Amino acid sequence: MTETNRTIARQFIAAQTGRSQFEAGADLEPRSAQDAYQVQDLVYAALFSQQPAAAWKVGGPKPEVEPTAAPIPGARLYASPAQLSGKNFHMLGIEVEIAYRLACDLPPRATAYSEQEIAAAVGEVLVAIELCDTRLANWKSASALWRLADFQLNAALIAGSGTQNWRGIDFTQQRAELWIDGKLAMDATGAHPYGNPLRLLPWLTAHNRGRCGGLRAGNIITTGTWTGMRFVPPGSEIAARFPGIGEAKLSIGN
């Protein structure tokens, strides 16, 4: 653990507790993904008292690029329909996603878990809304490592309805819908960058083997947006729908 990572973590801790933002600078920044994960862990331990993550976010732009991950504490995991105040956020970025809820533990072991073993541990597939926010005032120009250290911009996860009979779903043909104030705002079919989002879970399982003692029954793993990030104002009514799977709803107060 470097002093640079500790200094960065202190900036994030102050921003989160004070509901403020700071400028990410090139003179003091994470130098690797490992640095960014160390910052995440320091911030998480300071804010959430070493409580195990209730959920995880994992994603990537395409299979050829190594995914990234961030823990989501129970305090930021909500059941649909959820109500949140827009005053608590600097920005309101909405993503519609598919998430997996584990039915049993995936503890650390010497050999990697296969996709088939991980699939057997999945209890159900859920529709989720990720609410994105940032502690970085210049997040658009900040490096990807800064955003990774900032929990990949996660602010909240809303877990909606789903299905236990998910194995027959062809995700390359699955439709995803984002509704804003009762109107269809975005509609995409087969838009997940990995085709089948389950492909991200073996990487996350290996990543967590050395980081936090593996994944636990009840963990919800959200796997990235199908429709990009859509910014909305306070007062918005949001619904994410995956026909044949389920939906999630979020009301954002003024």
Steps between C-alpha positions, in 0.01 A plus 500: 500500500655829389464839663361627169212254522433600859494868403258433214279295731488786751378731223219261410405445865477874561295547183259220587448604861469866406292436185752705306724459196867557429717543193687189389856600414763332285768567762326277752305211351478120500769352278343159444176309546651347813552850641138588421374187676714579803340845514155341474581267789631783721193715435262207549660403832481858627138558400338162549684350798632193324148374424506246216376635168132433435549532125770542238516682171708352223527599138713579201469649152578176315627147571854587390536758780546393862184578698488722805315458829380689805327396823154634584413522872160410637435870564499558123291199403125560473201283415272617220294714507750737660478868588813715526553872541669677213654743751741229614678472164721719281367340182235242420627251244267209428601158366275199442668168573468128555611374840556154647407405856709216641327214680818358653855605587791500257789488749867532403668187367816411312329418169289749312124457489360411160210690349287189551580486872422867540172460310405224744553744788266761350156502659333754271550771243370847587435826322696782662540876478840639584507862612835655416656799673855617557720659759720638220420853387685438172390138452460533122865593451638292788678178414320165498704404808360798691145388411583145601627622836169688534319164507451528125254786569255281692261682731211253540361177361128428481418129475174419329306190407643210306482131431653177623444346157772698330713231337296493183524876441689598186655824617619579147132541412382647830325837493579772754288810558554822692184694584511858631185665630281242329665534158731252330833684491738225383446157348774251413516133404801276565698806604717359778868532395573141609198351327419287802569699821565177691842497330614772743444291812801266470728804486330656804522174693875480433544870581329463838690185592797704611315816595213428734461130562281415203134558424219420739146366474264793458756717320353685203738546207405764247668473164496829312266718302304394194400852397793721602469762774204735484497815713171603659391793718360474853131418497538224240316168505720221365414147392732234354327211326634183346195331345472141616731561799368785716523868582644747750361842598657809653343830602744789542368780717581867456 
